[in-house]
Amino acid sequence: VNGEGKVYAKPDVAIVDMSVINQNIDVEKVQAENDEKTQKVINFLKESGVDEKDIKTLQYNLQPEYDYNWCRNASSTQYISYCPPKLVDYILTQTIEVKIRDLNNVGKIIGKLTDVGVNQVSSINFIVDEDSVYKSEARKEAVLDAQKRANDIAQTAGIKLGRIITINESTNNDVYPRVNYAKEALMDLSSASPIEI
């Protein structure tokens, strides 16, 4: 028999991915500018009540940008058989993942990110941070559901149940956060940045 257990839990943490992006022809300057802005963002997050352990660097990507058509745009009429790409800029992207545990602060924090140097907010996800308790409850419900089904089958067939031989667990890790929970957390955004969820 198969038994199923489901447990619904209210999300208690928001995970926000944000990036600081800079470009400059001088690689040392682009690194210095980006590091300064990123540190400003981290300081703002800490001042907003985010714990240091909940701030994590996901990506540090320094990438050159080239112009492959600069020869065609040149004013010279001299024929050029080979045109090497011309370095235009260096682009540095530093992406930070932040866990915001006070959902009442999510809107306030996101609304001020651009003021402290964030160029891009790529995702906002609401999760249950410690889900082991809920998984345990779902597991118990699944076993009870399987026992009930087995008893129903045995009674209908006129047989007696023996001992349990094997148990296999299959977990569906998909999370479907309720929309109203997310809206509650982002209510303060009405005075900062409009976000529809």
LUMKEMAR-303941 format. One line per 10 residues: number of its first residue (from 1); their letters; for each residue x negated, y, z of N, C-alpha, C. Coordinates in steps of 0.001 Angstrom, whole numbers, plus 500000, padded with zeros to 6 digits. Atoms other than C-alpha are relative to their C-alpha. Example, Ala and Ser with C-alpha at 12.3 -4.5 7.8 and 13.67 -1.06 7.14 Angstrom:
<rs>
1	as	499110:498810:500000:487700:495500:507800:499100:501200:500000 | 500820:498810:499940:486330:498940:507140:500770:501090:500730
</rs>
This chain:
<rs>
1	vngegkvyak	499153:498798:500000:500000:500000:500000:499120:501247:500000 | 500680:498700:499979:499000:503610:499545:500733:500937:500953 | 499418:499009:499112:499573:506226:502212:499422:501367:499693 | 500444:498644:500321:499354:509974:501788:500206:500912:501201 | 499894:499018:498926:498688:512715:504319:499639:501372:499494 | 500253:498626:500425:498910:516433:503703:500056:500920:501207 | 500026:499009:498928:498022:519298:506014:499822:501374:499368 | 500094:498634:500486:498530:522985:505359:499326:500870:501053 | 500732:499146:499067:496152:525491:506929:499871:501404:499412 | 500136:498611:500427:495930:529267:506787:498516:500332:499811
11	pdvaivdmsv	501396:499613:500207:492662:530545:505235:499539:500967:501093 | 500519:499133:498945:490452:532208:507841:498705:500711:499623 | 501235:499365:500462:487454:533342:505770:500156:500430:498540 | 500074:499551:501396:487018:535402:502594:498548:499932:499553 | 501348:500052:500570:483991:534678:500414:499961:500922:498785 | 500097:498997:501062:482970:537581:498185:498614:499925:499366 | 501261:499967:500750:480285:537417:495474:499861:501376:499355 | 500213:498648:500513:478816:540821:494593:498583:500126:499447 | 501315:499844:500627:475910:542022:492452:499562:501454:499972 | 500643:498704:500199:473515:544958:492385:499165:499866:498736
21	inqnidvekv	500658:500104:501303:472303:545559:488813:499286:501318:499688 | 500801:498832:500360:469506:547944:487787:499233:499735:498719 | 500872:500164:501162:467551:548585:484614:499042:501179:499891 | 501048:498996:500142:464325:550443:483930:498888:499389:499150 | 501095:500497:500835:461436:550158:481486:498799:499594:500868 | 501083:500305:499068:459044:550044:484460:500459:498884:500944 | 499545:501161:499234:459337:546601:486079:499868:500229:501511 | 500157:499729:498572:458004:547826:489429:501086:500936:500513 | 498942:499065:499600:460514:550682:489513:501356:499305:500089 | 498699:500674:499975:463467:548430:488667:500112:499092:501217
31	qaendektqk	499986:500837:498802:462466:546067:491474:500170:500843:501262 | 499923:499129:498821:461985:548893:493976:501395:500596:500147 | 498657:499407:499964:465315:550543:493046:501040:498960:500421 | 499025:501048:499692:467201:547254:493201:499881:499550:501450 | 500202:500416:498604:465643:546232:496523:500566:501032:500970 | 499496:498926:499131:466520:549619:498031:501534:499986:500062 | 498532:500029:500045:470151:549432:496880:500548:498760:500705 | 499538:501245:499380:470507:545804:497969:499896:500082:501515 | 500162:499842:498552:469155:546625:501430:501085:500917:500563 | 498932:499086:499590:471676:549469:501632:501337:499248:500099
41	vinflkesgv	498780:500814:499979:474474:547007:500794:500017:499089:501226 | 500095:500910:498851:473261:544532:503433:500209:500758:501314 | 499817:499185:498794:473056:547289:506055:501465:500372:500184 | 498581:499648:499934:476604:548383:505206:500838:498813:500466 | 499248:501190:499611:477891:544815:505540:499833:499705:501487 | 500245:500240:498574:476250:544402:508945:500722:501031:500858 | 499313:498937:499266:477630:547765:510106:501515:499793:499985 | 498563:500268:500119:481072:546561:508952:500423:498766:500784 | 499664:501137:499144:480890:543580:511316:499681:498643:499426 | 500367:501287:500597:479527:540882:509005:498715:499501:500661
51	dekdiktlqy	501164:500589:499348:477087:538542:510757:498900:499728:498970 | 501137:500208:500902:473600:538201:509246:500004:498605:499379 | 499985:501371:500515:474052:534420:508863:501053:499811:498903 | 498948:500094:501015:477073:535091:506621:499664:500788:498737 | 500465:499286:501194:475032:537062:504058:498895:499170:499346 | 500943:500904:500669:473195:534957:501484:499730:500472:498570 | 500360:499662:501378:471290:535765:498276:500228:498780:499107 | 499704:501097:500932:472638:533624:495426:499104:500038:498776 | 500734:499886:501262:470643:534995:492502:499078:501222:500042 | 500928:498887:500204:467592:537155:491787:499440:499816:498597
61	nlqpeydynw	500314:500241:501405:467250:537484:488030:499424:501255:499341 | 500664:498904:500720:464729:539774:486294:499871:499590:498540 | 499918:500396:501401:465245:539793:482551:499642:501166:499076 | 500329:498923:500950:463663:541827:479723:501097:500159:498948 | 499042:499721:501074:465893:543498:477141:499228:500531:498800 | 500753:499630:501197:464606:543790:473569:500912:500602:498935 | 499331:499472:501188:465608:545788:470506:499375:499299:498797 | 500510:500777:501140:465287:543493:467472:500166:500747:498676 | 499725:499271:501238:466392:546119:464929:499322:501364:499966 | 500596:498676:499915:464126:549034:465849:499273:500398:498718
71	crnasstqyi	500700:499679:501259:462176:548756:462556:500962:500604:498981 | 499011:499503:500958:465343:549326:460540:500426:501421:500348 | 499576:498671:499564:466127:552384:462606:498863:501018:499916 | 501155:499099:500056:462626:553826:462196:500115:500935:498795 | 499912:499005:501092:462298:556961:460050:498992:499726:498893 | 501041:500279:500986:459232:555588:458261:500561:499181:498840 | 499545:500727:501189:459812:554358:454713:499047:498867:499642 | 500984:501044:500285:456832:551999:454868:500648:498621:500149 | 499449:501351:499968:457728:548373:454114:499330:499184:501111 | 500520:500817:498911:457352:546126:457154:500507:498567:499802
81	sycppklvdy	499587:501377:500261:457335:542400:456459:500396:499274:501284 | 499664:500643:498723:457452:541414:460130:500185:501075:501059 | 499697:498993:498985:459027:543421:462894:500142:499310:501353 | 499895:500626:498685:458273:542179:466421:501033:500733:500860 | 499013:499333:499142:460968:542886:469027:499335:501029:500900 | 500519:498909:499181:460511:546074:471014:500640:499946:501383 | 499483:500009:498631:460831:546021:474806:500690:501323:500292 | 499210:498804:499706:463572:548448:475838:500093:500236:501502 | 499757:499883:498564:464234:547755:479504:499789:498657:500687 | 499878:501189:499162:464028:545290:482342:501306:500127:500777
91	iltqtievki	498738:500006:499259:467366:544332:483903:499864:499037:501169 | 500092:500822:498793:467388:543054:487473:501386:499880:500623 | 498709:500277:499374:470493:541414:488906:499767:499201:501278 | 500085:500697:498722:470649:540447:492560:501424:499766:500512 | 498640:500361:499599:473795:538588:493624:500017:499495:501436 | 499877:500343:498585:474887:538252:497243:501356:499356:500245 | 498748:500621:499542:477485:535923:498750:500222:500403:501454 | 499684:499528:498658:479227:537278:501833:501245:499299:500518 | 498834:500554:499320:481553:535525:504262:500558:501068:500927 | 499334:499025:499134:484016:537947:505831:501007:499236:500855
101	rdlnnvgkii	499173:500815:499112:485570:536285:508867:501200:500765:500559 | 498859:499187:499576:487817:539169:509879:500759:500415:498742 | 499271:499748:501242:490383:539142:507086:500607:501396:499951 | 499481:498631:499991:491671:542537:508184:498998:500996:499435 | 501045:499108:500502:488351:544020:507032:499689:499805:498522 | 500348:500314:501394:488280:542506:503534:500249:501191:499081 | 499658:498867:500863:490067:545405:501843:499113:501202:500237 | 500834:498838:499665:488068:548050:503685:498592:499833:499454 | 501368:500249:500463:484740:546423:502820:499910:500073:498481 | 500044:500021:501463:485508:545782:499147:500200:501397:499419
111	gkltdvgvnq	499720:498656:500495:486867:549302:498711:498814:500940:500044 | 501154:499105:499857:483512:550830:499732:498724:499438:499379 | 501205:500637:500537:481107:548465:497951:499315:500837:498925 | 500618:499204:501070:480599:550701:494916:499293:501234:500558 | 500628:498827:499393:479740:553617:497215:498596:499695:500513 | 501316:500358:499440:476766:551692:498624:499085:499322:498986 | 500906:500487:501037:475388:550438:495298:500388:498734:499278 | 499574:501226:500694:477336:547350:494217:500573:500359:498640 | 499510:499758:501361:477920:547283:490439:501115:499041:499595 | 499067:501032:500466:479993:544123:490215:500438:499108:501153
121	vssinfivde	499438:500994:499085:482313:542027:492381:500567:498896:499124 | 499653:501048:500962:482595:538700:490567:501093:499061:500496 | 498942:500892:499514:484903:536734:492885:500331:500281:501455 | 499525:499937:498619:486987:536816:496056:500798:498720:500240 | 499322:501263:499709:487987:533427:497481:500347:499916:501478 | 499566:500182:498619:489958:532636:500619:499974:498509:500326 | 500174:501409:499656:489049:529382:502372:500234:499768:501489 | 500032:500409:498596:489352:527462:505632:498559:499601:500281 | 501430:500198:499789:485828:527566:507017:499688:498649:500640 | 500205:501285:499316:485987:524607:509424:501221:499127:499746
131	dsvykseark	498825:500774:500406:488291:522101:507753:500006:498567:500512 | 500078:501397:499541:487234:518886:509544:501205:499606:500849 | 498826:500289:499157:490117:519130:512048:501211:499700:499125 | 498849:500179:500883:492656:519449:509237:499879:498714:499188 | 500203:501259:500725:491105:516569:507291:500312:498802:500896 | 499707:501073:499059:491350:514399:510416:501503:499820:500175 | 498541:500075:499881:495043:515258:510781:500610:499353:498754 | 499489:500568:501250:495666:514425:507123:499710:498505:499923 | 500386:501415:499989:493822:511118:507546:500964:499185:500867 | 499061:500694:499101:496048:510137:510500:501379:499876:499358
141	eavldaqkra	498694:500036:500676:499179:511050:508544:500015:498958:498887 | 500079:500967:501091:497995:508913:505616:500083:498568:500525 | 499958:501351:499410:497430:505855:507859:501403:499672:500478 | 498629:500225:499521:500862:506254:509492:500952:499791:498828 | 499158:500141:501188:502451:506662:506057:499805:498619:499369 | 500284:501323:500562:500728:503479:504811:500624:498898:500864 | 499399:500998:499101:501859:501541:507905:501506:499928:499809 | 498544:499976:500190:505454:502646:507390:500390:499314:498691 | 499695:500621:501300:505415:501614:503739:499809:498485:500073 | 500257:501438:499870:503884:498240:504601:501115:499318:500791
151	ndiaqtagik	498908:500559:499200:506544:497632:507283:501293:499919:499195 | 498788:500004:500831:509343:498580:504859:499967:498845:499002 | 500138:501081:500985:508006:496147:502253:500148:498641:500680 | 499951:501284:499273:507556:493352:504822:501421:499663:500426 | 498618:500250:499564:511087:493737:506214:500884:499633:498816 | 499181:500280:501186:512625:493797:502736:499698:498609:499441 | 500402:501289:500553:510638:490734:501655:500158:498857:501006 | 499831:501039:498976:511238:488888:504928:498703:499328:500383 | 501303:500570:499632:507548:488413:505723:499430:500796:501175 | 500659:499325:498890:505286:489323:508627:498657:500561:499526
161	lgriitines	501282:499373:500341:502341:491664:508371:498864:499342:500767 | 501202:500498:499329:498865:490341:509154:499118:501171:500380 | 500910:498916:499625:495828:492301:510214:499552:500751:498743 | 500482:499182:501118:494412:495100:508040:498667:499436:499497 | 501216:500570:500595:491777:493764:505648:499019:501114:499603 | 500875:498893:500431:490392:496936:504043:500790:501311:499974 | 499440:498652:500144:491016:500678:504038:499062:500798:499098 | 500765:499124:500897:489873:502944:501214:500564:501411:500092 | 499566:498605:499890:489966:506713:501531:499691:500753:498723 | 500176:499144:501169:490470:509040:498599:500431:501404:500394
171	tnndvyprvn	499722:498639:499552:490283:512763:499252:500143:500938:498821 | 499810:498944:500997:491667:515547:497127:499528:501299:500633 | 500586:498804:499402:489496:518575:497868:500552:501302:499424 | 499430:498776:500561:491624:521001:495867:500685:500801:501098 | 499390:499112:499026:492693:523984:497902:500904:500967:499260 | 499044:499094:500615:495766:525999:497021:500422:501051:501017 | 499649:499001:498998:495788:529153:499159:501329:500677:499677 | 498732:499308:500179:499195:530719:499678:499732:501458:499643 | 500217:498645:500490:499487:534060:497897:500177:501027:501114 | 499737:498988:498991:500921:535888:500907:498851:500154:500977
181	yakealmdls	501152:499883:499110:497833:535094:503008:498973:500951:499389 | 500967:499144:500669:495592:536737:500434:500481:501451:499976 | 499464:498642:500042:497901:539743:500143:499894:500676:501361 | 500140:499445:498652:497886:540196:503912:498589:500520:500211 | 501401:499629:499789:494095:540306:503902:499603:501213:499181 | 500398:498925:500904:493960:542803:501034:500928:501205:500047 | 499042:498887:499921:496703:545182:502178:499308:501366:500040 | 500700:498720:499879:494140:547878:502995:499418:500482:498695 | 500563:499589:501292:492969:547923:499385:500859:501029:499294 | 499125:499051:500655:495963:550070:498441:499421:501409:500049
191	saspiei	500605:498667:499889:493940:553072:499626:498589:500024:499414 | 501351:500049:500555:490737:551922:497937:500028:499501:498572 | 500027:500578:501337:490752:549521:494985:501230:499119:499814 | 498824:500852:500222:493950:547996:493519:499590:498624:499513 | 500272:501379:500394:493656:544199:493378:501293:499214:500104 | 498796:500828:500011:496517:541891:492395:499612:498550:500200 | 500264:501419:499759:496549:538330:493743:501315:499250:499916
</rs>
